[in-house]
Structure formats: C-alpha cells, structure tokens
Amino acid sequence: LVNQLPEANLILLRHLFGVLHHIEQNSGVNQMNAFNLALCIAPNMLWLPSPTGPEEETRSTKKVALLVQFLIENSGEIFGGDIASLF
C-alpha cells in the first residue's frame, strides 16, 4: 500500500516515521517508546470523518494508535531499510 501513495505523501511519511523511529530508539533516555509515541501522535494523524460519540472515538483512537505503533516499530521495513539516512 505504501508504494501506491503519491510520492509527496510517501516522502512525508518516511520523514515523519524516521523521526519517530529515531525518538523511539532513544527511549531509554526519553521514555518515549513506540507505544507512548503512538498515543501522542495517533489522534492527530487519522480521525473519523463525522462526529461520533466518545465511545466510538475511543475505539477509533486505539485502532489508529496500534497502527502508528506498528509503523514506528517497523518503519525500516515499511519505508526502506536505511531510514536513518534521512537525517
């Protein structure tokens, strides 16, 4: 699916998840593992198109957080093995 994205979107995601992966690699110092980063970032990345109740929003946020956590933890495989070279 990543390869089907427009080039600009792919570049943006590579850089975003490259930064998040770099932060996660230093979680021993900054306490920001992939789970914590995902909880902070997920609500700003994807959201439901129409207002819903708080229960549905909570379920949706949890799903997005799991996706973001997966993308952070597997960013090298998903966006290219040398993601650190973006820096």
C-alpha positions, 0 to 999 in steps of 0.5 A: 500500500505504501508504494501506491501513495503519491510520492509527496505523501510517501516522502512525508511519511518516511520523514515523519516515521524516521523521526519517530523511529529515531525518538523511539530508539532513544527511549531509554533516555526519553521514555518515549517508546513506540507505544507512548509515541503512538498515543501522542501522535495517533489522534492527530494523524487519522480521525473519523470523518463525522462526529461520533460519540466518545465511545466510538472515538475511543475505539477509533483512537486505539485502532489508529494508535496500534497502527502508528505503533506498528509503523514506528516499530517497523518503519525500516521495513515499511519505508526502506531499510536505511531510514536513518539516512534521512537525517 
